[in-house]
Amino acid sequence: MKGRSIIVLVVLTIAWVFAPRADAEDTLGFGVNVIPDASDTSEAKLGGSQALWFALTPGQSITRQFDVVSVSDVEQLIEGEILSLRVVDGADRIDVATPSDIASWVTFSPSPLSLGPRQRAKLNVTVTAPTDAEGAFQAFIRVRAEAAQLPEIQSDTPAQTVVRGALAFDQKMWVGVGASGSLVTDFEIVDAVGLTVEDTRTLQIEFANTGETPIAPRGTVELQSLDFTTLVVGPLEYRTAEVLPGQSRYAAVELPPEVEPGPWKVFIVANQGNIQKTASFEKDLTFPRELPTRAPLELWQIAVIALGILLGLLLVVAGWRMLRPSKKGPGVAPHSEASGEPVPAMTAPVEFVAAVPEPSSPVPSRGPEEGNWATQEAERIFRELGLGDDPKR
């Protein structure tokens, strides 16, 4: 990909994770914490949190650090590796049989890291951007510990096999590769609904990731009663788990007892780095035990849908009336419905046949000497139309 800048975003969220505290001399245990990159000046603060977000140009390498703490009385060897991720029935699963596409992009140093009893040390994680990579990738990162030495076997004990113990922690990882400026961070505050969780009223704030990088917004929410405008609750703080591009997720805010079912105005502030979004909703909050599958339609939306259906039906009826075949008999010129005047024919000339009006009273029989009355009437009408007096022409 010559002549183009490439940005690689590696997303890895690892908070402090601990093994159980050692109860014996041969028990493994350690904690891992991601050190934020204080030097990150990007708008979305890609590296300024415990999520590992690497922004790289072609051939560039960026290193972040893990703070590793021993909670064991034995010396441990700490190593890292990248594992393949598969989504099975909507759940993320580790696939140890398939190598990860980005395994060669990530290195750990020192490898292994020797961690003494009750000590702490830094494990470096370096990501290098390939020059020909593009797209989005997911994987798991595994940080594992093994005992530095096997326990000694007494000479007077029976023959036995000693298996080295191991302890590992797995976290999901996201990698995005794209041209410089194409990996934009953006999101929307979609809705806020009430939900009862374990007999506790909560407000569920829905976020949609409309950008090209993962997000984890955090912020505050404030509620004002529309029945009692002096009743204001908040600001209440919240944070959201990782939301991948193109996905949505709810952030849960536990509400105090004074927030009861009824009409409320909800004001939300959300921050992702230096990007801030706000939203305001007027909601008749209820607190069911399950989230709605979709947000209910507002009254104006229902009215617009009904009007659209009505207009569609009117157009169908009008089209049917215009296209239906004429019921007028042959030989009779069509008439305008408005004026009753004949509509001029646009085709080749046709033979005119005079329409003889029926008399309002019975026509008396005429003798041969008086001729045929219908023929006489036809000749009269043809003369008036200037067509001669022979209706057979």
N, C-alpha and C positions, 0 to 999 in steps of 0.2 A: 504494500500500500504506500507507494512512494509519493512524496509531496503532500501527505496528509498527516495531521497530528492525530494521535490516538490517545484516548483517555481510558484508563482501566480503573474501574471502581471495584474494590474488594470489600465486601461487607461481612463483618463477623462480629457478633455480639456475645461477649463473654463477661459476665459480672463475676464477682468473687464466688468461686465454687470450691467447696471443701470436701475432702474425704472425712469419714468419721475419725474422731480423735483417737490416737494410738492408745491401746490398752495393754500392749505387750511390745517387747523389744523388736519383734520382726513385723510389725504392722506398718503398712504404707499409708501415707496421707499427705496431701498438699492442697494449696489453694492457688487459683490463677485469677489475675485481674489485668484488664487491658489499660495501659497508660494512655490517656488522651494526648493528642499532638497539639500542644499549645501554639505552635507556629502556624497552624492552618488559618489562612485569611480568606478562604472562599466564602461566598454568600451563604451556602448551605452548611458550612462548618463540617465538611465531610470527614475530617480527621480529628475534630475537636470533641469527640465523645468516646464512650467505651465501645461503640461500634467501630470496627476496623474498615474504614472507607479510604482506599488508596486511589489518588488521581495521578496518572502517569502519562508522560509523553513517550514517543518511541525510543526504545533503548534505555530509558531511565529506570532506576531502581529507587524505591522508597522503603525505609525500614521503620517499623513500629516495635514497641516493646511490651512484653508480658512481665508483670511482677509475680514471681512464683515464690510461695512461702511454704516451708515444711511444717507440718504438724505431726511429725513422726520422730521417733528416737533412732531411726536407722538412716544410713546414707542412701539416697535415691538417685537414679539416673532418669532425667526428664528429656523426652523427645517429642517431636511433633510430626504429623503426617496429614496428608489430604486424602479423603475418601470420597468415592462417588456417591451421589444422591439420586434416589429414585422416588417418584411420587406414586404411591399405591393407594387407590381408593381415597384420594385426597389427603393422605398422610405422608410425611417425609420419612423415608427409610434409607438406611445405609446399605449400599451394595458393595461388599468387600470383594466380590469376584470380578468386578469391572473397574479398571483403572479410571481415575478421574481425568477429564479433559484438561484441567488446570493444575494437575499435580506438579508438572515441571515448572510452573510459574512461581512457586512458593518455596522458599528455603528457610531453615531454622538454624540459628547459631547462638551459642556453641551447641553442637550436636554430637553426643548427648551433653546435657547440662548436669553437672554433678552438684547435687543439693545435699548439704550436710544436715544432721539432725537439728531441727528447730532453727534453721537458717533461711534466708531469703536471697534470691538472686534474680537477674534479668535474663529472659529468653527473647532473643531478637527474631522477628519475623520479617522477611524481606520478600517483596513482590516485584517482579520484573515484567514489564509490558512487552509482549511479543509485537513484532512489526507487521504481522500478517493476520492478527486475530480481530474478530468483530462479532458482536452479539452479546447475549446474556447467558450466564452459566450459574449453576448452583452446585454446591458441594458441602461436605462436612469437614471440619478441621478437628483432629483428635490430638489432645495433649495427654500423654501417658507417662506413668512412672513405673520403674522396676527397681528392685533392691540391688544395690551396688555389689553386694557379696552374698553368696549362698550360705546358709547356716552350716556350721561344721557338723560332721558326722562322727560320733564317738566310735572308737575302734572296737569296743565290746558290744556294739549293737548289731542286730541281724542286718543282712543285706537289705537296702531300701533305695527308692528313687526319690530324688529331691527335685521339685518343680518350682521354678522361679515365679514368685507372685508378681502381679501387675495390676495397675489401677489406671483408669482412663476416663476422660471427660470429652464428650462430643458436642459440638455446636455447629449450627448451620452457617453457611458461607455463601455470599452472592458476589458474582464478578460480572461487571459490565464493560464492554469494549466498544468504543465508537469514536467518530471524528471529533476533533476539538470543538466544544460548544454544543454538541448534539445531546449530551447526557444532562438534560435539564432537570432540576429538582422542582416539583410542583405538586400541589394537592388541593383538595376541596373539602370543606365541611358540609356533608350531605344532609344530615338530619340529627335530631335528638329525640329519643323516646324513653319512656319509663319502663322499668323492668324490676320485678321482685327476684332477688337472688338470695336464697337461703334465709327467707323471711326478712330481708333487708331491702328497702327501697333504694334503687340506683337509677342514675341517668346514664343512658348509653348514647355516646356521641359517635356517629358514623363518619369515618374519613375515607375518601377515595384518592388513591395515588394516581394522579394524572401525568406524572413526570416519567423520567427514564432512570431514576435511581431509587433505591429503597428509602423509606422515611420512618421516623418514629416520633411523631409530634408530641409535644407536651405543652401544658398551658393551664388556664383557669376557666371556670364557668361560674356565672352569677345568675340567680333566679329572682324574679320579682312577681309577686302575686298580682293577678289582674282583678281579683275581688277585693283585696286589701292592699292597695298600692304602697302602703308604708312598710309592708312585710318584704324584706329583701334578705336573701340567703346567699352567702359567699363573700368574696371569691373562694371557690373550692379548687384545689389543685388536682391535676390528673396527668397521666402519661400513657402513651400508646406503645404496644409492642410493634415489632418490625412489620411494615406493610410493603410488599413488593410492588413493582410497577404494574399497573393495570388491575390491582386488587383493592378490596375494601376491607375495613376492620373497624370494630367498635372499641372505644375506650370507656371503661366503667368508672363512674363517679358515685361514691357512696353518699347518700343524702341524709341530712339530719331529720329528726322526727317532725319538725314543723313543716316540712314539704309534704303536703297531703294532696290526694287526687283533686284535680280542678284546673282552671285556666292559669297558666303561668307564661311569663315572658322569659326566654332563656337567651343569655348573651354569652358567647363562647369566644375565647382567644386561644389560638394555637400557634406554636412556634416550632420551626425546624431551622436550627442555626439562626441566621439573621432574617429568614423569611417568616413573616407573620401574616396570618389570615384571621379574620373575624367573621362571625355570623350571628344573626339574631332570629329567633323563632318564637312565635306565639302558639303555644301548644295546650291542648286540653289533656293534661297528663293523667294517664292511668298507669297502673303497675301490674300488668299480667305477669305470668310466670314463664312466658315464651315470647321471644321477639317476633314481630310481624314479619311475614315473608316479603312484604313490600310496603312502602309507605302509602297510607290512604290518600285518595284523590281529594283535592280541595273542591269546593262547590263550583268555582269558576271553571275548573278543568272539566267537571262533569257537564256543565252548560255548553262549553265549546264542543265537546264530543257529541252531545245530543244535536246541536245545530249542524254540525258537519254531516251527521247521518241524515237529518231532514233534507238538507240541500242535495245530498246524493240521491235520495228517493225522488225529489222533484225533477232532477235532471234526467233520471231514468224514465219517468212518466212522460216528460216532454219529448224525449227522443223517440219513445214508442209511438206517440201520436203523430209525429212527423213522418215516421217510416212505415206506418201501417198502410195497406193497399186501399185505393179509393173504392167506395161502394156505389158510385154513379154508374148508370147503365151505359152501354155502348151507343155511340152516335150522339151523345148529349155533351155539349161543351161544358167543362167545369166552370163553376161560378165562384166568385169571391164571397166568402162568408160575411164580410163586412158590408159590401155594397150591392151584392146580388148581380153585378155586371159580369159578362163572360170574360174569361181569362184568355188573352190572345194565344193562339197556338204557336209553338216554336218549331214545329216539325213541318214536313211537306204538306201541301194543300190536300185537303180531304173533301169528299163529297158531302155537301150540306143536305140534311134531311129535315124538313120542316116539322116542328112539333105542333101538333094540332091540339089546342086547348079543348078540354071537355066542356060542353055547355052546361050551364047551371040547371037547365030544365030539359026534360026529354025532348029529343029532336024529332019533329014529326017526319013521318015517312014521305018521301018525295017520289013522284012518278018519273017515268023515263024521260018525259018531255022536259023536266026541270034539271036533268043531268045529275051527276053524282055530287052531293054537297061537299064531301071531303075533298074531292079533286078541285072543285071551284075555290075552296078556301086555300088549298095549297098554292094554286095559281096566283091568288091575290097576294099571299104572303111573299112569294118569289118576286112578283112585280114590285112590291114595296121595297124589297131588298135590292132591286136593280139586277136581278138574276134572270130576267126574262119571264115568260109565262108557261114554260114547259118544265115541270118538276122532274121529268125523266132524263133531262140532260145531265 
